[in-house]
Amino acid sequence: MAKSKKIKHIAVAGNIGAGKTTLTQLLSKHYKWIPHFEDVDHNPYLNDFYEDMPRWSFNLQIYFLNSRLTQLLEIHRGTETVIQDRTIFEDANIFAPNLHDMGLMGKRDFNNYYTFFETLKSMVQPPDLLIYLKASVPTLVAQIQKRGREYEENIRLDYLKKLNDYYNQWIDNYKEGKLLIIDADTNKFAENDEDLGKIISQIDSTLFGLF
């Protein structure tokens, strides 16, 4: 069991609607890991951001960066294994560049933001295991509609598609640590125990396997 004690941080990454929160809940229950969720209900910028993206994009990204850094510091101070819903890397490598790309965050703000991220990144450890939920746009849209969050109703398809492109590019170049990719189009872990079992087997062999 000594091997499992070293593992402190599992992170679940994926686009809006990929199923990160559900998978985080299921895995935390199975492994008795402590879940850290993204607090969408108390985010003071989300509603404003979806109403007026250019005005609020920088504020929102700084808010996410701060809350994610706080989580990381807690994880590394603690003694328990934590599973985190979304990572600090996604904010900087996917969401902020995408906003800049779409003309929703100015170059000056983006450069300021990204330089700040680089400084923070040098101070924190990457996760022991990153689980990426890879989902196509139709899957994301179906999940977003199912959960019916009011502020997500205005999300455009081209926005989700561009995020997916950034995610795939980031994952293709991810070298920070162990990585597990789950196809969320075919693996319906939320409603199928057998599918969840497949993910658990993959995690077991990645984290605790002999090879």
C-alpha positions as CSV (number, residue, x, y, z in Angstrom):
1,M,0.0,0.0,0.0
2,A,3.0,2.3,0.4
3,K,2.8,3.1,-3.3
4,S,-0.7,4.5,-3.1
5,K,0.2,6.9,-0.3
6,K,2.5,8.9,-2.6
7,I,-0.4,9.8,-4.8
8,K,-1.9,13.1,-3.8
9,H,-3.5,14.6,-6.8
10,I,-5.7,13.2,-9.6
11,A,-7.2,15.8,-12.0
12,V,-10.1,15.4,-14.5
13,A,-9.9,17.6,-17.6
14,G,-12.3,18.1,-20.4
15,N,-14.5,20.6,-22.3
16,I,-17.7,22.2,-21.0
17,G,-20.2,19.3,-20.7
18,A,-17.7,16.4,-21.0
19,G,-18.8,14.9,-17.7
20,K,-15.9,16.0,-15.4
21,T,-18.0,16.7,-12.3
22,T,-19.9,13.4,-12.6
23,L,-16.7,11.4,-13.1
24,T,-15.0,13.2,-10.2
25,Q,-17.9,12.3,-8.0
26,L,-17.9,8.6,-9.0
27,L,-14.2,8.2,-8.6
28,S,-14.0,10.0,-5.3
29,K,-16.7,7.6,-4.0
30,H,-14.9,4.5,-5.3
31,Y,-11.4,5.4,-4.2
32,K,-12.4,7.5,-1.1
33,W,-10.5,10.4,-2.7
34,I,-11.5,14.0,-1.6
35,P,-13.2,15.8,-4.4
36,H,-12.4,19.4,-5.3
37,F,-15.1,20.9,-7.6
38,E,-15.3,24.0,-9.7
39,D,-17.6,26.3,-7.8
40,V,-19.8,27.5,-10.6
41,D,-22.7,28.7,-8.3
42,H,-20.6,31.2,-6.5
43,N,-18.5,32.5,-9.3
44,P,-19.1,36.3,-9.4
45,Y,-18.2,36.7,-13.0
46,L,-19.8,33.8,-15.0
47,N,-23.2,35.5,-15.7
48,D,-21.6,38.8,-16.7
49,F,-19.0,36.9,-18.8
50,Y,-21.7,35.1,-20.9
51,E,-23.6,38.4,-21.3
52,D,-20.5,40.4,-22.4
53,M,-17.4,38.3,-23.0
54,P,-14.9,41.0,-24.1
55,R,-15.6,43.1,-21.0
56,W,-15.3,40.3,-18.5
57,S,-13.0,37.7,-20.0
58,F,-9.8,38.9,-18.2
59,N,-11.6,39.2,-14.8
60,L,-13.1,35.7,-15.2
61,Q,-9.7,34.1,-16.1
62,I,-7.9,35.8,-13.2
63,Y,-10.7,34.5,-10.9
64,F,-10.2,30.9,-12.1
65,L,-6.5,31.1,-11.9
66,N,-6.6,32.3,-8.3
67,S,-9.2,29.7,-7.2
68,R,-7.3,26.9,-9.0
69,L,-4.0,27.9,-7.4
70,T,-5.7,28.0,-4.0
71,Q,-6.9,24.4,-4.6
72,L,-3.4,23.3,-5.6
73,L,-1.8,24.7,-2.5
74,E,-4.4,23.0,-0.3
75,I,-3.8,19.7,-2.1
76,H,0.0,19.8,-1.5
77,R,-0.3,20.9,2.1
78,G,-2.8,18.1,2.8
79,T,-2.1,14.4,3.4
80,E,-5.1,13.0,1.6
81,T,-5.5,12.1,-2.1
82,V,-7.6,14.7,-3.9
83,I,-9.4,14.4,-7.2
84,Q,-9.8,17.8,-8.9
85,D,-12.5,18.8,-11.4
86,R,-10.6,20.8,-14.0
87,T,-7.0,22.0,-13.9
88,I,-5.0,25.2,-13.8
89,F,-3.5,24.1,-17.2
90,E,-6.8,24.2,-18.9
91,D,-7.4,27.9,-18.0
92,A,-4.1,28.9,-19.5
93,N,-3.7,26.6,-22.4
94,I,-7.3,26.4,-23.6
95,F,-9.8,29.0,-22.3
96,A,-7.6,32.1,-22.3
97,P,-5.9,31.5,-25.7
98,N,-9.3,30.8,-27.2
99,L,-10.8,34.0,-25.8
100,H,-7.8,35.9,-27.2
101,D,-8.2,34.1,-30.6
102,M,-11.8,35.0,-30.9
103,G,-11.1,38.7,-30.2
104,L,-12.7,38.4,-26.7
105,M,-9.6,39.1,-24.8
106,G,-7.1,41.8,-25.9
107,K,-3.4,41.0,-26.5
108,R,-2.2,43.1,-23.6
109,D,-4.6,41.3,-21.1
110,F,-3.7,37.9,-22.6
111,N,0.1,38.5,-22.3
112,N,-0.3,39.7,-18.8
113,Y,-2.5,36.7,-17.9
114,Y,-0.2,34.2,-19.5
115,T,3.0,35.6,-17.9
116,F,1.3,35.4,-14.5
117,F,0.3,31.8,-15.2
118,E,3.9,30.8,-16.2
119,T,5.1,32.3,-12.8
120,L,2.5,30.3,-10.9
121,K,3.2,27.1,-12.8
122,S,6.8,27.2,-11.8
123,M,5.6,27.1,-8.1
124,V,3.2,24.1,-8.3
125,Q,3.4,20.4,-9.0
126,P,1.5,18.9,-11.9
127,P,-1.1,16.1,-11.0
128,D,0.1,12.5,-10.4
129,L,-2.5,11.5,-13.0
130,L,-4.5,13.6,-15.5
131,I,-7.7,12.0,-16.8
132,Y,-8.9,13.6,-20.1
133,L,-12.5,13.2,-21.1
134,K,-12.4,13.5,-24.9
135,A,-15.9,14.4,-26.3
136,S,-17.2,15.5,-29.7
137,V,-19.3,18.7,-29.9
138,P,-22.7,16.8,-30.3
139,T,-21.9,14.9,-27.0
140,L,-21.0,18.2,-25.3
141,V,-24.2,19.9,-26.5
142,A,-26.4,17.0,-25.4
143,Q,-24.9,17.0,-21.9
144,I,-25.1,20.8,-21.6
145,Q,-28.8,20.8,-22.6
146,K,-29.5,17.9,-20.1
147,R,-28.1,19.8,-17.1
148,G,-29.9,23.0,-18.2
149,R,-27.7,25.7,-16.6
150,E,-29.2,29.1,-17.6
151,Y,-25.9,30.9,-18.3
152,E,-24.8,28.0,-20.6
153,E,-27.8,28.4,-22.9
154,N,-25.9,31.0,-25.0
155,I,-22.8,29.0,-25.6
156,R,-22.1,28.9,-29.3
157,L,-21.2,25.8,-31.3
158,D,-18.1,27.4,-32.8
159,Y,-16.9,28.3,-29.2
160,L,-17.2,24.6,-28.1
161,K,-15.5,23.4,-31.3
162,K,-12.6,25.8,-30.9
163,L,-12.2,24.7,-27.3
164,N,-12.1,21.1,-28.4
165,D,-9.3,22.0,-30.9
166,Y,-7.3,23.6,-28.2
167,Y,-7.9,20.6,-25.8
168,N,-6.7,18.1,-28.4
169,Q,-3.6,20.2,-29.2
170,W,-2.8,20.5,-25.4
171,I,-3.3,16.8,-24.8
172,D,-1.2,15.8,-27.8
173,N,1.7,17.8,-26.3
174,Y,1.0,17.0,-22.6
175,K,4.3,15.9,-21.0
176,E,3.7,17.0,-17.3
177,G,3.0,13.5,-16.0
178,K,0.8,10.4,-16.4
179,L,-2.2,10.8,-18.7
180,L,-5.3,8.7,-19.3
181,I,-7.7,9.5,-22.2
182,I,-11.3,8.5,-22.0
183,D,-13.6,8.6,-25.0
184,A,-16.7,10.2,-23.6
185,D,-18.6,9.6,-26.8
186,T,-18.5,5.8,-26.3
187,N,-17.9,5.5,-22.6
188,K,-21.2,6.3,-20.8
189,F,-19.8,6.0,-17.2
190,A,-22.6,8.2,-15.8
191,E,-25.3,5.6,-16.5
192,N,-23.3,2.4,-17.1
193,D,-21.5,0.7,-14.3
194,E,-19.6,-1.5,-16.7
195,D,-18.2,1.6,-18.5
196,L,-17.2,3.1,-15.2
197,G,-15.5,-0.2,-14.3
198,K,-13.4,0.1,-17.4
199,I,-12.1,3.5,-16.3
200,I,-11.4,2.2,-12.8
201,S,-9.4,-0.7,-14.3
202,Q,-7.4,1.7,-16.4
203,I,-6.7,4.0,-13.4
204,D,-5.6,1.0,-11.3
205,S,-3.1,-0.2,-13.9
206,T,-1.8,3.4,-14.5
207,L,-1.4,4.3,-10.9
208,F,-0.8,0.9,-9.1
209,G,0.1,-1.4,-12.0
210,L,3.4,-3.4,-12.0
211,F,4.4,-2.4,-15.5
